[in-house]
Amino acid sequence: MLKPEWIPLAYQDNAAQQQPIAAAASTKPKPSRVKTLQINKKKYPAPRPSK
């Protein structure tokens, strides 16, 4: 692992900004799998068989 002083300051700032976002995302309730599949079907309807 790299020592902290070797990491560029910009990278440290970026990581500090991303941590709260990741923490908030992990606490959000995940939609049920069935609901996700229904949304995907609406977005990408099954191709109709060609006659």
Backbone as JSON, one array per atom type, in Angstrom:
{
  "sequence": "MLKPEWIPLAYQDNAAQQQPIAAAASTKPKPSRVKTLQINKKKYPAPRPSK",
  "N": [[0.85, -1.21, 0.0], [0.47, 2.23, -0.76], [2.15, 4.93, 0.85], [0.46, 7.51, 2.7], [1.47, 10.12, 2.22], [2.43, 9.96, -0.32], [0.3, 9.96, -1.96], [-1.43, 12.0, -4.26], [-2.66, 15.31, -3.5], [-5.05, 16.05, -4.71], [-6.25, 13.62, -5.22], [-6.76, 12.74, -2.63], [-8.61, 14.68, -1.8], [-10.68, 14.13, -3.55], [-11.42, 11.53, -2.77], [-12.33, 12.09, -0.21], [-14.6, 13.54, -0.8], [-16.16, 11.64, -2.08], [-16.73, 9.68, -0.19], [-18.98, 10.33, 1.64], [-21.08, 10.18, -0.2], [-21.01, 7.51, -1.03], [-21.59, 6.3, 1.39], [-24.18, 7.21, 1.83], [-25.48, 6.04, -0.32], [-25.28, 3.35, 0.29], [-27.03, 3.08, 2.37], [-29.51, 3.43, 1.35], [-32.71, 1.96, 0.73], [-32.83, -1.0, -1.13], [-34.45, -1.52, -4.27], [-36.92, -4.03, -4.86], [-36.14, -7.12, -6.5], [-37.98, -8.0, -8.37], [-39.36, -5.69, -9.08], [-37.31, -4.28, -10.33], [-36.87, -5.91, -12.54], [-39.28, -5.57, -13.87], [-39.12, -2.88, -14.56], [-36.94, -2.99, -16.3], [-38.06, -4.49, -18.35], [-39.9, -2.69, -19.36], [-38.21, -0.69, -20.3], [-36.61, -2.13, -22.11], [-38.23, -3.76, -24.24], [-39.14, -7.14, -25.11], [-37.89, -8.47, -28.16], [-40.05, -8.74, -30.94], [-41.05, -11.79, -32.46], [-40.07, -12.39, -35.79], [-42.17, -12.79, -38.6]],
  "CA": [[0.0, 0.0, 0.0], [1.26, 3.46, -0.82], [2.06, 5.78, 2.03], [-0.46, 8.63, 2.45], [2.12, 11.33, 1.68], [2.7, 9.77, -1.75], [-0.94, 10.15, -2.72], [-1.63, 13.42, -4.6], [-3.7, 15.96, -2.7], [-6.32, 16.04, -5.44], [-6.86, 12.3, -5.03], [-7.29, 12.7, -1.26], [-9.82, 15.5, -1.76], [-11.72, 13.41, -4.29], [-11.88, 10.42, -1.93], [-13.09, 12.66, 0.9], [-15.91, 13.95, -1.31], [-16.94, 10.48, -2.5], [-17.12, 8.83, 0.94], [-20.36, 10.54, 2.11], [-22.0, 9.71, -1.24], [-21.04, 6.05, -0.96], [-22.27, 5.93, 2.63], [-25.61, 7.47, 1.65], [-26.01, 5.07, -1.28], [-25.36, 2.03, 0.9], [-28.15, 3.05, 3.32], [-30.79, 3.49, 0.63], [-33.32, 0.65, 0.56], [-32.72, -1.47, -2.51], [-35.73, -1.95, -4.82], [-37.02, -5.49, -4.99], [-35.66, -7.61, -7.8], [-39.12, -8.09, -9.3], [-39.62, -4.33, -9.57], [-36.23, -3.95, -11.26], [-37.09, -6.65, -13.79], [-40.4, -4.94, -14.56], [-38.62, -1.63, -15.16], [-36.1, -3.35, -17.44], [-38.93, -4.93, -19.45], [-40.47, -1.49, -19.98], [-37.14, 0.0, -21.06], [-36.15, -2.96, -23.22], [-39.22, -4.79, -24.51], [-38.61, -8.3, -25.82], [-38.08, -8.34, -29.61], [-41.13, -9.58, -31.45], [-40.57, -12.77, -33.45], [-40.41, -12.01, -37.17], [-42.97, -13.84, -39.26]],
  "C": [[0.88, 1.25, 0.0], [1.1, 4.25, 0.47], [1.2, 7.0, 1.72], [0.23, 9.83, 1.82], [2.45, 11.19, 0.2], [1.45, 10.03, -2.59], [-1.13, 11.64, -3.01], [-2.78, 14.01, -3.79], [-5.05, 15.91, -3.4], [-7.03, 14.7, -5.24], [-7.47, 12.21, -3.63], [-8.58, 13.5, -1.16], [-10.98, 14.76, -2.42], [-12.29, 12.29, -3.44], [-12.73, 10.96, -0.78], [-14.48, 13.08, 0.45], [-16.78, 12.73, -1.64], [-17.44, 9.65, -1.31], [-18.55, 9.08, 1.42], [-21.38, 10.02, 1.1], [-22.14, 8.19, -1.17], [-21.79, 5.6, 0.29], [-23.78, 6.12, 2.49], [-26.22, 6.42, 0.72], [-26.19, 3.71, -0.63], [-26.55, 1.95, 1.86], [-29.5, 3.11, 2.63], [-31.39, 2.08, 0.55], [-33.26, 0.22, -0.9], [-34.1, -1.89, -3.03], [-35.75, -3.47, -4.98], [-36.62, -5.91, -6.39], [-36.8, -7.66, -8.81], [-39.39, -6.72, -9.92], [-38.57, -3.94, -10.6], [-36.45, -4.64, -12.6], [-38.24, -6.02, -14.57], [-39.97, -3.66, -15.25], [-37.79, -1.95, -16.39], [-36.95, -3.8, -18.62], [-39.54, -3.73, -20.14], [-39.43, -0.79, -20.83], [-36.76, -0.8, -22.3], [-37.17, -4.07, -23.47], [-38.61, -5.94, -25.31], [-38.86, -8.12, -27.32], [-39.19, -9.27, -30.09], [-40.59, -10.55, -32.48], [-41.01, -12.36, -34.86], [-41.14, -13.16, -37.85], [-42.29, -14.28, -40.57]]
}
